Amino acid sequence: QVQLVESGGGLVPAGGSLRLSCAVSGDTRCISDMNWYRQAPGKGREFVASLAPGDRTHYANSVTGRFTISRDNAKNTVYLLMTDLKPDDTAVYYCNADGEMCPAYWGRGTQVTVSS
């Protein structure tokens, strides 16, 4: 089992920044990719960013150039640095871990609200 706990959400004005954290614990041997997703009110969950082995990153078009995913292996934590935030970024942000040989794991999410 893998446990994921997000933190760092909050209320921020448009143009501001936030850094989300995802603390990872448990048996992570089968995990290869760490991802962030988000779900805005009334919408489905959408991909935001991924971090694959070799520190390969991938971003949704809507956040490219503004968001950065990274990890600190010593702290077992994955981060999502969000800059130049827009009201459309308002959502619950979820951390996700997956790999070919294990199920996908999800955290409970952290709320990000961007005021205009």
C-alpha positions in Angstrom: 0.0 0.0 0.0 1.0 3.5 -0.7 -0.2 6.6 1.2 -0.3 10.0 -0.3 -1.0 13.2 1.7 -1.3 16.5 -0.1 -0.8 19.9 1.6 -0.1 23.5 0.6 -3.4 24.5 -0.9 -5.1 27.8 0.0 -6.6 31.0 -1.2 -4.3 33.2 -3.4 -5.0 36.2 -5.7 -4.6 35.9 -9.4 -1.0 36.2 -10.4 0.2 34.6 -7.1 2.0 31.4 -6.4 1.6 28.3 -4.3 3.6 25.2 -3.7 1.8 22.0 -3.2 3.4 19.0 -1.5 2.6 15.3 -1.6 4.1 13.2 1.1 4.6 9.6 0.0 4.8 6.7 2.4 4.4 2.9 2.3 5.7 0.3 -0.1 6.7 2.3 -3.2 8.7 -0.3 -5.0 6.3 -0.7 -7.9 5.7 3.1 -8.2 7.3 4.7 -11.3 5.3 7.8 -12.0 4.2 10.6 -9.8 1.4 12.8 -11.1 -0.8 15.8 -10.2 -4.4 16.0 -11.2 -7.1 18.5 -10.5 -10.9 18.7 -10.4 -12.7 22.0 -10.7 -16.3 22.4 -9.5 -18.7 20.7 -11.9 -15.9 19.3 -14.0 -14.1 16.0 -14.4 -10.7 15.3 -13.0 -7.9 16.4 -15.4 -4.2 15.8 -15.7 -1.9 18.5 -14.6 1.7 17.2 -14.5 3.7 14.1 -14.3 7.2 13.1 -13.2 8.6 9.9 -14.6 11.9 8.0 -14.0 14.9 10.0 -15.1 13.1 13.1 -14.0 11.1 13.3 -17.2 8.3 15.8 -16.9 5.1 16.4 -18.8 2.5 19.1 -18.4 -1.0 19.9 -19.5 -1.0 22.7 -22.1 -2.9 24.9 -19.8 -0.2 25.0 -17.1 3.0 24.7 -19.2 5.4 27.4 -18.4 3.6 28.2 -15.1 3.7 25.0 -13.1 6.8 22.9 -12.2 6.7 19.3 -10.8 9.7 18.1 -8.8 10.6 15.7 -6.1 12.8 15.4 -3.0 13.8 11.8 -2.6 15.3 12.4 0.9 11.9 13.7 2.1 9.8 11.3 0.1 7.9 14.3 -1.2 6.7 15.5 -4.6 6.0 19.1 -5.2 4.0 21.2 -7.6 5.1 24.8 -7.8 2.4 26.9 -9.3 3.1 30.4 -10.5 1.1 33.1 -12.3 -2.1 31.5 -11.0 -5.4 32.2 -12.7 -9.0 31.9 -11.5 -9.3 28.9 -13.9 -6.7 27.1 -11.8 -9.2 26.9 -8.9 -9.7 23.2 -8.2 -9.0 20.4 -5.8 -5.5 19.2 -6.6 -4.8 15.5 -6.2 -1.5 13.6 -6.0 -1.4 10.3 -7.9 1.2 7.5 -7.9 1.2 4.6 -10.4 3.3 2.0 -12.1 2.9 -0.8 -14.5 2.8 -3.5 -11.8 0.6 -1.7 -9.2 -2.7 0.0 -8.9 -3.0 3.8 -9.0 -3.0 5.5 -5.6 -4.6 8.8 -4.8 -4.4 11.3 -2.1 -7.5 13.1 -0.6 -6.7 16.4 -2.3 -6.0 19.9 -1.4 -8.1 22.9 -2.3 -6.6 25.7 -4.4 -8.7 28.8 -4.8 -7.5 31.7 -7.0 -9.4 35.0 -6.6 -9.8 37.4 -9.5 
